Amino acid sequence: MPKARQRELDLSEFPAGTITEYTTLVCLACIFDIFTKQLNLAPRTAFSEIKRHTPTIAELTSRGAMRPYFDSEEKHPHCPYCGKAKRWLARFDTYCIEGGKTTDAARRALQKKLPKAEDQFVVSEKKSDSGAVFFDWLDTLGRSLDLNDETWLIDASRVYLERREPKTNWDEVFDELRAVRRSSRLSEGWERDGARLFLAPSLYSEALLIQYLVSRSHAHGGLTLEGRLTLMDLTRRLRYSGYLEQLGISERDPGEVFEKLVNHLAATHEWSRVRTGSGSDRVEVAKRSSKKSSKSRKKKAAPPEPEVITTEPVKLHYLIDRRDFLEKVKSVYASYAG
Ligand SMILES: [Zn+2]
């Protein structure tokens, strides 16, 4: 029987950050108990029903799983509800793929290659939007980092850059890297110099913003490459670096500035399509007119900027790997019947 490791899907064709993986364990003793005692099915019927069972997307991806599902980081997990171990526990692996130009071809090719028999894989779709995708991405990023270990700042910069420029080989760029700095030379892009990576001000500003967003619930203010920053400090730095002006953000109130910054990042899920530091046509209008003084801009009113959060629709494709589940159900049933 192939080991779980050898069965992992090849996801190398997908840009970094476009797939979120979830693993949920299910206790077959508990699920059997539910089908026979709560739903009053005969054991044989219960097993054939269970074999067809696929949890909902919410059950597969939520952080607080409910019986018979559970999450465990342990190497030898036990069911938290009935204490059963390995033989009774099956695993569902769920891959959430962001639909879009950068992933559609790779996703179709992957789906074609998957085994079809017995619903070993189930595909499910959900409509979402770039705002929800952004906050999920932040949440996943935050959970994957150890905020007590300072190297997380470099890791967070990397994850941000991977999303911004999916075609770059960031393994190479971050190999043996010691520091990420703001470049005073570059107007766009980045360059590696020895063990340091220099980012153009707009890239650096967004990296700070992501770090702030990830860590602000962890610390008073947020932790960034520039140290611990309050919202006031952060907006001041982004103003000084020219980033706010680039985005056409003229508000003074840190709360309002922050809202606009977050809206900017949430406006599209494919950051690689956005030119660094300019979010949309709307922003381009603001940028051009900002060459004049801010007063004349207000009067000369380029089309008024809508205050609503603009997001774009995103289709999420969930790929549910049921192979381990099917195998375990069969072996448990065999031991029952035998
Ligand atoms: Zn159990």
Boltz pocket constraint, residues with backbone or C-beta under 6 A from the ligand:
constraints:
  - pocket:
      binder: B
      contacts: [[A, 27], [A, 28], [A, 29], [A, 30], [A, 79], [A, 80], [A, 81], [A, 82], [A, 83], [A, 84]]
      max_distance: 6.0
